Amino acid sequence: MDREPVYIRLQPKAAEALALAVGFPLFPPPPPLTSVTVRSEVPCPACGDGGVLRFWRVERRALIAGSRCRRRHVFVMAPPLPFSWVEDEA
């Protein structure tokens, strides 16, 4: 049985902690609509099973990171810093 992904929106402090833990590049900020490879893989913050993938997607107003856990958690979060391109899109 193939499970549907479970989307979890992280609060800003949790998102920043996760981004810093995996080594998300804060400067220079990655452009929107690109994929970023982070330095480290950490356990899934939702269940502790598997790990957060090293390939993150940068959207216009969100970062998206999948996981290798059985529940297929997908983390959606605001960028960890106030990027100029987020403010320009508003």
Legacy VTK file of the C-alpha trace (Angstrom):
# vtk DataFile Version 3.0
C-alpha trace
ASCII
DATASET POLYDATA
POINTS 90 float
0.000 0.000 0.000
1.473 3.323 -1.095
0.750 5.993 1.488
-0.140 9.548 0.626
2.329 12.186 1.858
1.477 13.911 5.137
2.111 17.654 4.863
3.226 19.451 8.021
3.588 23.238 8.196
6.383 24.115 10.600
6.228 27.168 12.829
9.029 29.727 12.243
11.249 28.685 15.176
10.970 24.988 14.319
11.635 25.746 10.638
14.721 27.772 11.471
16.022 25.050 13.807
15.534 22.395 11.120
17.167 24.560 8.431
20.179 25.244 10.642
20.458 21.574 11.679
20.709 20.379 8.072
22.985 23.197 6.921
20.560 25.059 4.663
22.519 27.816 2.852
21.452 31.085 4.472
23.805 33.378 2.585
23.561 33.981 -0.244
19.904 32.978 -0.212
18.947 30.526 -2.953
16.631 31.905 -5.652
12.994 30.819 -5.727
11.868 27.869 -7.846
15.124 25.968 -7.408
16.298 22.850 -5.588
18.947 23.056 -2.886
21.120 20.267 -1.518
21.639 20.658 2.221
24.770 19.399 3.987
23.301 16.956 6.494
20.459 14.517 6.907
18.626 14.571 10.247
15.939 12.254 11.657
12.344 13.092 10.746
11.250 15.694 13.342
7.663 14.399 13.290
8.253 10.719 14.026
12.006 10.126 14.371
11.831 7.374 11.733
13.914 7.746 8.583
15.420 11.114 7.798
14.722 14.442 6.148
15.901 14.333 2.549
18.955 16.344 1.549
17.188 17.892 -1.466
14.901 20.794 -0.579
12.669 22.742 -2.946
12.643 26.544 -2.714
9.285 27.948 -3.797
8.201 31.586 -3.937
7.104 31.723 -0.305
8.083 28.371 1.162
10.746 25.738 1.593
9.650 22.149 1.092
11.540 19.153 2.462
10.467 15.532 2.184
11.462 12.648 4.430
12.295 8.952 4.150
10.029 7.874 6.981
7.216 5.342 6.594
4.570 8.043 7.031
6.075 10.120 4.171
6.106 13.431 6.051
6.644 16.537 3.926
7.659 19.717 5.745
6.479 23.072 4.461
8.025 26.121 6.067
8.700 29.799 5.570
12.288 30.649 4.624
14.492 30.908 7.745
15.509 34.504 6.946
13.500 37.436 5.565
14.702 37.043 1.970
14.258 40.090 -0.241
12.467 38.051 -2.918
9.751 37.058 -0.433
9.012 40.709 0.317
9.106 41.683 -3.383
6.399 39.159 -4.284
3.891 40.594 -1.742
LINES 1 91
90 0 1 2 3 4 5 6 7 8 9 10 11 12 13 14 15 16 17 18 19 20 21 22 23 24 25 26 27 28 29 30 31 32 33 34 35 36 37 38 39 40 41 42 43 44 45 46 47 48 49 50 51 52 53 54 55 56 57 58 59 60 61 62 63 64 65 66 67 68 69 70 71 72 73 74 75 76 77 78 79 80 81 82 83 84 85 86 87 88 89
